[in-house]
Amino acid sequence: MQRSLESDSPIQRKLALQRLCSLYRNGGRFTNELVLKGCVLQCLTDVDAKVKRWAFNSLAQFGSLADVPLIEGAWRNTFSDPDIFSAGLTTLAKLLSKDKIIELLNKSQVDLTPSIILTLGQQTDSYDTELRKLRLNLDSATEQELREATLLIGLNRAPDTLFSFRHPVSSVIGDLNTHPNPIIAQYSFWATYENSSLNLSDVRILPEHFSDLPPNVQGWAYRLLTKGEVILPQYHDIIVSASESVHVLAREGMAIGLRDVFYDGLDTIILDWDIEENNALIKDHLLDHMARNSHRSIGYREEILRVYRSSSPSSILRARIEAANTDEQLSLELRKIALQTSDPDLFSTIAGTQMTNTMNFNSTVNAGGISNSGTGNIGTVNFKTASEAQEESIKLLNNLIEKIEKSDTEASSQLTETKTLSQEAAKSPTQSTVGRVVSTLKTLKEGGDSVGSIAHFIAKSYDNLSTLLQYLPTDI
């Protein structure tokens, strides 16, 4: 957890904070809590808005009065971002008395609106009286009010009369599944997943139609699919479809949801998926699942041992496997491998020298730490950050737009859509926006539409943009 919080990847930091929140909400505790809190407090000033928001959410779970000066200072810089502002206020409401909060709001010239009341009640029961008096009309409520309401529902703190005296929350939450604002729709699935009294039967969308939802909504819809472990086998084909989705957020949601569940035949999907998956973070989630369920599948066990052997000692990958594993026998095998690989080998002990070799790369290689042996020529190694990936994506997208405009091929509907999506993605390259371009390029590449003389360029653009997807920031 600590290594993930200190990761250079904002996506890794965000996922670690989300996991931290979930573990604390379910009664988990950490022996190195002070160290973790230090990492979380640093995230309050993170350049990534989502990391900052989840840092506030985490401190609402295990923050203390001593942290308030830092939290309040960071919160005062968030007034221009409603979501981060609400997360910070929720945290302060958990740590400060009601009188102190009212005083703070007055000094900050923040009115006690329905949206603010919904925010204040998310982590404490001090505002239950005000919440019980609220009635939200789905047709007239603001988007901010609906977002705060779904958060309240997900945290199991919404009064059952929040929307109506006659219609409880469980009969209303599903109406938000298809809200035109994709964030509200996403939150509605998140709330159903997190609320202990809600389940798949409370949504308005059939699982076979989850793939029609926006990518960010799909991610949480597929997680919800895994909430009822007993009925998972009947959704086998849907899980296969999700694993093959062109949308990173959809695959990621499915992979995260499957972490702690298993049924006969699931290992076949996971092992094939792991081979085909090109997103490093999703592969990590699949690895978590395999380590967690290694005692149920020989294939999982063999893959975990292979990955563990091939990773370097004291690596994050090994720590991840060790943390997810629940099988005592596998733990013994992992410790044995760790001991064997941490000691110097016989040759280096006899030689008493350190050998340094170079590696031969015939083309650009994307990599983290590289360790190998042998002789060869020096090549180029690129360590891609999100900003570098975005810059490269913009260049590729603009080239694609130009090529389509200059093409002598008659513009089909699919080609026109690709151009439009490329123009939108070039303004803000993320896994979601670029993922939509990749989806249309895949159709064009596979012959679903004629692209004439630019067929080769379309295929090349698909390959290049698909590779960059894993490095781009997400929209969650």
Buried (B, 14 or more C-beta within 10 A) or exposed (E): BBEBBBBEBBBBBBBBBBBBBEBBBEEEEBEEEEEBBEBBBBBBEBEBBBBBBBBBBBBBBBBEEEBBEBBBEBBEBBEEBBBBBBBBBBBBBBBBEEEEBEEBBEEEEEEBEBBBBBBBBBBBEBBEEBBEEBEBEEEEBEBBBBBBBBBBBBBEBBBBBBBBEEEBBBEBBBEBBBBEEBBBBBBBBBBBBBBEEBBBEBBEBEBEEBBEBBBBBBBBBBBBBBBEEEBBEEBBEBBBBBBEBBBBBBBBBBBBBBBBBBBEEBBEBBBEBBEEBEBBBBBBBBBBBBBBBBBBBEBBBEBBBEBBEEBEEEBBBBBBBBEBBEBEEBBEBBEEBBEEBEEEEEEEEEEEEEEEEEBEBEEEEBEEEEEEEEEEEEEEEEEBEBEEBBEBBBEBBEBBBEBBEEBEBEEBEBBEBBBBBBBBBBEEBBBBBBBBBBBBBBBBBEEEBEBEEBBEBBBBBBEBBBBBBBBBBBBB
